[in-house]
């Protein structure tokens, strides 16, 4: 299966029956990112985390209210 990276627009081949290929086929909202771009983002994120200025912001908590 040919896939295109969303960041660098590089075209890569992945196995047709891999879990990633199945996820990309069945759920079009999922996107593919090549190893190069994934590693680059990981390194930059770790650098931001090490500064102490970076905080993960959690989304709103959905609590079901009882009536």
Residue pairs with C-beta under 8 A, 6 or more apart in sequence:
1 13
1 14
1 15
1 16
1 21
1 24
1 25
2 11
2 12
2 13
3 11
3 12
3 13
3 14
3 21
3 24
3 32
4 10
4 11
4 12
4 32
5 11
5 12
5 32
5 33
5 34
5 37
6 31
6 32
6 33
7 33
7 34
7 37
8 34
8 36
8 37
10 34
10 36
12 32
12 34
14 20
14 21
14 32
15 21
20 32
23 30
24 30
24 32
33 41
45 54
48 54
